[in-house]
Every structure is written in structure tokens, then in C-alpha cells.
Amino acid sequence: MIRIYSSENRLEVQQVKDLLDAKRIDCFIKNEFAIGAVGELSPFDAWPEVWLVDSEWETKAKAFIAEFLKEAEAKRAQADWVCERCNETNDST
């Protein structure tokens, strides 16, 4: 087993796991509920992590994750937009 991804953002960790599941790469989340142990553990030790069951998938999994993160960053970098009908400002995502 090998840790492939970790983040303080639980939603992002779940998205990475879902991505790998969709690619049929066997993985699981570790520390999913460890946030309650902060104080006893350092915050970094309580971050949720995605672990691969089979380390042979490491190269492909890293490539899939890198592409996912690149696309997510591109979406965040887009400018906010304004609705032409009501003039409401909306987030780029």
C-alpha cells in the first residue's frame, strides 16, 4: 500500500478517490474522521489521505491526479462572470 494523495480539504480527497475508483484503481481513504483528534495529533497528521492498495498503479494514479488538479486550478483561475439578465456576479466555477 502507498499513500498517493493528502489534503486538508476532505471534499477534494473524496473527489480524488472517486476519480481513481472510476479508473478502476483500488484505493481507500485513511484518516477520514481524524479531524476530531487534532490536539492529540498535529493538524497535518489528521489530514485525510488516499492510499492505493496496489503500488503498481502509482504512476498512472499520479498522472490522473495531476490532470484533475490542473483542471481544478484552471477552473479556479477563471474570472467571475455577471449574469446578463439580472446582473448578479457569480463565481467562475
C-alpha positions in Angstrom: 0.0 0.0 0.0 1.1 3.5 -0.7 -0.2 7.0 0.1 -0.9 8.8 -3.1 -2.7 12.0 -2.0 -3.4 14.0 1.1 -5.1 17.4 1.6 -6.8 19.3 4.4 -9.8 19.6 2.0 -11.9 16.5 2.7 -14.1 17.2 -0.4 -11.0 17.2 -2.7 -9.7 14.0 -1.1 -13.1 12.4 -1.8 -13.0 13.6 -5.4 -9.5 12.1 -5.9 -10.8 8.8 -4.5 -13.8 8.9 -6.8 -11.6 9.7 -9.8 -9.4 6.7 -9.0 -12.4 4.4 -8.4 -13.8 5.5 -11.8 -10.4 4.4 -13.4 -10.8 1.1 -11.5 -7.8 1.8 -9.3 -8.3 0.1 -6.0 -7.8 2.7 -3.2 -9.2 3.9 0.1 -9.3 6.9 2.4 -7.3 6.9 5.6 -7.8 9.5 8.4 -11.3 10.3 7.1 -12.6 11.2 10.6 -9.3 12.0 12.3 -10.1 15.7 12.4 -11.6 15.1 15.9 -8.1 14.0 17.1 -6.5 17.4 16.4 -4.9 18.5 19.6 -3.8 15.0 20.3 -2.3 14.8 16.8 -0.8 17.6 14.7 -3.2 19.0 12.1 -1.1 17.6 9.3 -1.3 14.1 10.8 -5.1 14.4 10.8 -5.4 15.3 7.1 -7.4 12.6 5.1 -5.3 10.6 2.7 -5.9 8.5 -0.3 -4.0 5.2 -0.3 -3.5 2.8 -3.2 -4.0 -0.9 -2.4 -1.6 -1.9 -5.2 1.6 0.2 -5.6 1.9 -0.9 -9.3 -0.8 1.8 -10.1 1.3 4.6 -8.6 2.5 6.2 -11.9 -0.9 6.1 -13.5 -2.7 7.3 -10.4 -0.3 10.3 -10.1 -0.9 11.2 -13.7 -4.7 11.1 -13.2 -4.5 13.2 -10.0 -2.1 15.7 -11.7 -4.6 16.2 -14.5 -7.5 16.5 -12.1 -5.7 19.2 -10.1 -4.6 21.0 -13.2 -8.2 21.2 -14.4 -9.5 22.3 -10.9 -6.9 25.1 -10.8 -7.8 26.2 -14.3 -11.5 26.5 -13.2 -10.5 28.5 -10.1 -8.4 30.8 -12.2 -11.2 31.8 -14.5 -12.8 35.2 -13.8 -16.1 35.6 -12.1 -19.0 36.3 -14.5 -22.0 38.5 -14.4 -25.5 37.3 -15.5 -26.7 39.3 -18.4 -30.3 39.1 -17.2 -30.1 40.0 -13.6 -26.5 41.5 -13.3 -25.7 39.1 -10.4 -21.9 38.3 -10.0 -21.2 34.6 -10.0 -18.1 32.5 -9.1 -16.3 31.2 -12.1 -17.0 27.6 -11.1 
